Amino acid sequence: MPDPAIPRELRMYGVNAVRAVFVRRPEALRKLWLSEDRVGDMRDVLKWCASHRVGYRIVPDDDLRKLAASSHHEGVVADVLRAPMPRLDEWLATRPAGRDCALWLDGVGNPHNLGAILRSAAHFGIGALLIPRDSDLQVSGAAARVAEGGAETVALVRLPAAREALSALRDAGYTTAATLVDGGEDLFALDLPRRLVYVMGAEQSGMDRGLAATCDLRVSIPGTGAVESLNVASATAVLLAAWASKSR
């Protein structure tokens, strides 16, 4: 089961990441630090913080680097409340009929890959990232920065056991597609379903073959063979672009 000790607050950094929280969930802001150079860019956020008694401080770059534990803070660091993670049944109850897509992350763990996946998912209007019940995957500060605001646009949804999840998705009209390095159908030759869930494998080991066998489709991205495969974040962008262009 997921680690119950995961903190409710997240230390986030990067202008677009923090601003996305302010636009969508301003009440989630708990504390803000920024450089003198960012005061003008964040004036509306500072005004909101002042009127709602949310503390903020203007600090030097070295302090921001220490707070973020990164040199990529872009002059803004914030403590925010994490968005809630709904269950699959709760999420399905909110989905509209018709065209929809989600990503099932079977073992993805690298925060930069997660951030890039969130960014691509937000760009293509993907409904959610579906997280296995035994995964402790959460958005980190690094993932949120790489996502450039996508972490606030795309929900993370907690799955039940795989068999139960597959059944619930099928009942809701979704086709599941296992994504394989090789041995799947040519992604670019398929007519992709309008309601689709891509199942993405882990960065190193790829997709669990048992789970792949239970999916409705198995797809692969054809290439030259000059490299073994795309990394999971790059593959996700290709898969989502194919769905966006071929499922209308």
C-alpha positions in Angstrom: 0.0 0.0 0.0 1.1 3.6 -0.5 3.2 5.1 2.3 0.9 6.8 4.8 3.8 8.9 6.0 3.9 10.9 2.7 3.5 14.6 3.9 0.4 16.5 3.1 2.6 19.5 2.0 4.8 19.7 -1.0 7.8 22.0 -1.4 7.4 23.3 -4.9 9.6 25.6 -7.0 9.6 27.2 -10.4 7.5 30.1 -11.7 5.0 28.1 -13.8 4.6 25.4 -11.2 3.8 27.8 -8.3 1.7 30.0 -10.5 -0.4 27.0 -11.6 -1.2 26.3 -8.0 -2.2 29.9 -7.4 -4.5 29.9 -10.4 -6.3 26.6 -9.6 -5.9 26.2 -5.9 -4.8 29.4 -4.2 -6.0 28.1 -0.8 -3.3 25.4 -1.1 -0.5 28.0 -0.7 1.0 27.8 2.8 4.3 29.8 2.5 6.2 31.5 -0.3 9.8 32.6 -0.7 11.0 34.6 -3.7 13.9 36.6 -5.0 13.8 40.4 -5.3 13.8 40.0 -9.1 10.5 38.0 -9.0 8.5 40.5 -7.0 7.1 42.1 -10.1 6.2 38.8 -11.8 4.4 37.5 -8.6 2.7 40.7 -7.5 -0.8 39.3 -7.8 0.3 36.2 -5.8 1.9 38.4 -3.1 -1.3 40.5 -2.8 -3.4 37.4 -2.4 -1.0 36.1 0.3 -1.1 39.4 2.2 -4.9 39.5 2.2 -5.2 35.8 3.3 -2.4 35.9 5.9 -0.1 33.5 4.0 3.5 34.3 4.9 6.0 35.2 2.2 9.6 36.4 2.3 12.0 37.9 -0.1 15.3 36.1 0.2 18.7 35.8 -1.6 19.4 33.2 -4.2 21.5 31.0 -1.9 18.5 30.7 0.5 16.2 29.7 -2.4 18.7 27.1 -3.5 18.8 25.6 0.0 15.0 25.7 0.3 14.4 24.0 -3.0 17.5 21.7 -2.7 18.0 22.7 -6.3 19.5 25.4 -8.4 16.5 25.3 -10.8 14.1 27.2 -8.5 13.7 30.1 -11.0 13.5 32.6 -8.1 10.3 31.1 -6.5 9.8 28.4 -3.8 6.5 27.6 -2.1 5.0 25.1 0.4 1.6 24.0 -0.8 -0.9 21.4 0.2 -1.0 18.4 -2.1 -4.0 17.9 -4.3 -6.2 15.0 -3.1 -5.8 11.7 -5.0 -9.2 10.3 -5.8 -10.0 6.6 -6.2 -10.6 5.2 -9.7 -14.4 4.9 -9.1 -14.6 8.5 -7.9 -12.6 9.7 -11.0 -14.7 7.6 -13.4 -17.9 9.2 -12.0 -16.7 12.6 -13.1 -15.7 11.7 -16.6 -17.8 13.0 -19.5 -19.1 10.6 -22.2 -17.2 10.4 -25.4 -13.5 10.9 -26.3 -11.1 10.6 -23.3 -7.7 9.3 -22.6 -5.7 8.4 -19.4 -2.2 7.0 -18.6 -1.7 4.0 -16.3 1.8 4.3 -14.9 3.0 0.7 -14.2 6.3 1.4 -12.3 7.3 4.8 -13.5 9.3 6.4 -10.6 11.9 8.9 -11.9 10.6 12.4 -10.9 11.9 14.1 -14.1 10.1 11.5 -16.2 7.0 12.0 -14.2 7.2 15.7 -14.7 7.7 15.4 -18.5 4.7 12.9 -18.6 2.5 15.4 -16.7 3.6 18.2 -19.1 2.7 16.1 -22.2 -0.5 14.9 -20.6 -1.6 18.5 -19.9 -0.7 19.5 -23.4 -2.9 16.9 -25.0 -5.8 17.2 -22.5 -5.3 13.8 -20.8 -7.8 13.1 -18.0 -5.5 11.5 -15.4 -2.4 9.5 -14.5 -3.6 6.3 -12.9 -1.4 5.1 -10.1 -1.2 1.4 -9.0 -2.5 0.8 -5.4 0.9 -0.4 -4.2 2.9 2.5 -5.6 4.1 5.4 -3.5 4.5 7.6 -6.6 3.8 11.3 -5.8 4.5 14.6 -7.4 7.8 16.0 -6.1 9.1 19.5 -6.3 11.4 18.4 -9.2 8.5 16.7 -11.1 6.2 19.8 -10.6 8.9 22.1 -12.0 9.5 19.9 -15.1 5.7 19.7 -15.6 5.6 23.5 -16.0 2.1 23.7 -14.5 0.9 20.3 -15.7 0.9 18.9 -12.2 -2.1 21.1 -11.4 -3.9 20.2 -14.7 -3.7 16.4 -14.6 -5.1 14.4 -11.7 -3.3 11.5 -10.1 -5.9 8.7 -9.4 -5.4 5.7 -7.2 -6.2 2.3 -8.8 -7.6 -0.7 -7.0 -6.1 -4.2 -7.8 -5.2 -4.5 -11.5 -8.1 -7.0 -12.3 -10.7 -4.7 -10.7 -9.2 -1.7 -12.4 -9.3 -3.2 -15.8 -12.9 -4.3 -15.3 -14.0 -0.9 -14.1 -12.3 0.8 -17.0 -13.9 -1.5 -19.5 -17.3 -1.0 -17.9 -16.8 2.8 -18.4 -16.1 2.2 -22.1 -12.3 2.5 -22.1 -9.9 0.3 -24.1 -6.6 -0.5 -22.4 -3.4 -0.6 -24.5 -0.2 -2.0 -23.2 2.8 -0.2 -24.5 5.6 -2.5 -25.5 9.1 -1.9 -26.8 8.5 -4.5 -29.5 6.0 -7.2 -30.3 2.9 -4.9 -30.2 0.9 -3.6 -33.1 2.3 -0.7 -35.0 0.9 2.4 -33.3 0.8 4.4 -36.5 -1.1 1.8 -38.4 -3.9 1.5 -35.8 -7.3 3.3 -35.6 -7.1 4.2 -31.9 -10.2 4.0 -29.8 -11.8 7.3 -28.7 -11.8 6.2 -25.0 -8.3 4.8 -24.3 -6.0 4.1 -21.4 -2.3 3.6 -22.3 -0.5 1.4 -19.8 3.1 2.6 -19.4 5.9 0.4 -18.1 8.8 1.1 -15.8 11.9 3.1 -17.0 14.3 0.1 -16.9 12.2 -3.1 -17.0 9.4 -2.0 -19.2 5.8 -3.3 -18.9 4.9 -6.2 -16.6 4.1 -9.0 -19.2 1.3 -10.4 -17.1 -0.5 -7.1 -17.0 0.3 -6.5 -20.7 -1.4 -9.8 -21.6 -4.6 -8.8 -19.8 -4.9 -5.5 -21.7 -7.2 -5.2 -24.7 -4.4 -4.0 -27.1 -0.6 -4.2 -27.2 1.1 -1.4 -29.2 4.6 -0.5 -30.1 6.2 2.6 -31.5 8.1 1.7 -34.7 11.6 3.1 -35.2 14.9 2.6 -37.0 16.4 0.2 -34.4 19.4 2.6 -34.0 18.5 2.8 -30.3 16.7 0.1 -28.3 13.7 2.3 -27.4 12.5 5.8 -26.4 12.5 6.6 -22.7 9.1 6.5 -21.1 8.5 10.2 -21.1 9.4 10.6 -24.8 7.3 7.5 -25.7 4.4 9.0 -23.8 4.5 12.2 -25.9 4.5 10.1 -29.1 1.6 7.9 -27.9 -0.5 10.9 -26.9 0.1 12.7 -30.1 -1.0 9.6 -32.0 -4.2 9.3 -29.9 -4.9 13.1 -30.3 -4.6 12.9 -34.1 -6.1 9.5 -34.8 -9.1 9.2 -32.4 -11.2 12.1 -33.5 
